[in-house]
Amino acid sequence: MSRTNPTPAQRTFDEGRLMQVLVAPIVSEKATMVAEKSNAVTFKVLQNATKPEIKAAVELMFKVEVKAVSVVNTKGKTKRFGKTVGRRDNVRKAYVLLNEGQELNLSGEAA
């Protein structure tokens, strides 16, 4: 009895989990430059989110076609507040590359 792994196209994800994968869009100078240059949108995602999950979540929530997903893990900085030493959270960013002609409107106004 041979079990084959499903291809990414056949894989199905729990819709409740997909709704939680994307934490927030990142709106910064760098994210805006990347968006203009290569039609990519930047999101803050869960620490344990996988590339296929991120792709499925963006396609489900925004009804767009995703070409590729790149992921960056950024370690949180140690910061001092007087005597106390604090630490920022670790952040996982996803750069979601959209197909040609696809557009994602994060500003909220109707297109």
C-alpha positions in Angstrom: 0.0 0.0 0.0 1.7 3.2 -1.2 0.7 6.6 0.2 1.7 9.6 -1.8 2.0 13.0 -0.5 -0.4 15.5 -1.9 1.0 18.1 -4.3 0.7 21.7 -3.1 -2.3 22.2 -5.4 -4.1 19.2 -3.8 -3.2 20.2 -0.2 -6.1 21.5 1.9 -5.8 23.7 4.9 -8.1 24.4 7.8 -9.9 27.7 7.0 -9.9 28.8 10.6 -6.1 28.4 10.7 -5.7 30.3 7.4 -7.6 33.3 8.9 -5.1 33.5 11.7 -1.9 33.0 9.6 -1.7 36.7 8.5 -1.2 38.9 11.6 -0.9 42.3 9.9 0.3 44.0 6.8 3.6 45.8 7.1 3.4 49.3 5.9 6.9 50.8 5.9 9.2 52.6 3.5 11.0 49.4 2.5 7.7 47.5 2.1 6.3 50.2 -0.1 9.5 50.3 -2.3 9.3 46.5 -2.7 5.6 46.7 -3.6 6.2 49.3 -6.3 9.3 47.5 -7.7 8.3 43.9 -7.8 4.5 43.7 -7.2 5.0 42.1 -3.7 3.0 42.7 -0.5 4.6 42.3 2.9 2.8 40.7 5.9 3.7 39.9 9.5 2.8 36.3 9.9 2.6 33.6 12.7 6.0 32.2 13.8 5.1 28.7 12.7 3.4 29.6 9.4 4.6 27.8 6.3 5.0 29.2 2.8 2.1 27.0 1.4 -0.1 28.2 4.3 0.7 31.8 3.7 0.0 31.5 0.0 -3.4 29.8 0.6 -4.3 32.4 3.2 -3.6 35.4 0.9 -5.5 33.8 -2.0 -8.4 33.0 0.3 -8.7 36.4 2.0 -7.9 38.7 -0.9 -9.0 36.7 -4.0 -5.7 37.2 -5.8 -3.2 34.8 -7.5 0.1 34.4 -5.7 3.2 33.7 -7.7 5.7 33.1 -4.8 6.3 33.6 -1.1 9.6 34.5 0.6 9.9 34.4 4.4 12.3 36.3 6.7 12.7 35.7 10.4 13.9 38.8 12.3 15.2 38.4 15.8 13.8 40.8 18.4 16.2 43.5 19.7 17.2 43.8 23.3 16.2 47.3 24.6 16.8 49.0 27.9 14.3 51.1 29.8 16.5 52.7 32.5 17.5 49.8 34.7 15.1 47.2 33.2 16.2 45.3 30.2 13.3 44.4 27.8 13.2 42.5 24.5 11.1 43.1 21.4 9.3 40.1 19.9 10.8 38.0 17.1 9.0 38.8 13.8 8.4 36.5 10.8 7.7 38.5 7.6 6.3 37.1 4.4 7.0 38.8 1.1 4.1 37.7 -1.1 4.8 38.1 -4.9 1.6 38.5 -6.9 1.1 37.4 -10.5 1.2 40.0 -13.3 -1.9 42.2 -13.4 -2.9 41.2 -9.8 -3.3 44.0 -7.3 -3.9 44.0 -3.5 -5.6 47.0 -1.9 -4.7 47.3 1.8 -5.8 50.9 2.3 -9.4 49.9 2.9 -11.2 52.2 0.4 -13.2 50.5 -2.3 -11.5 50.2 -5.7 
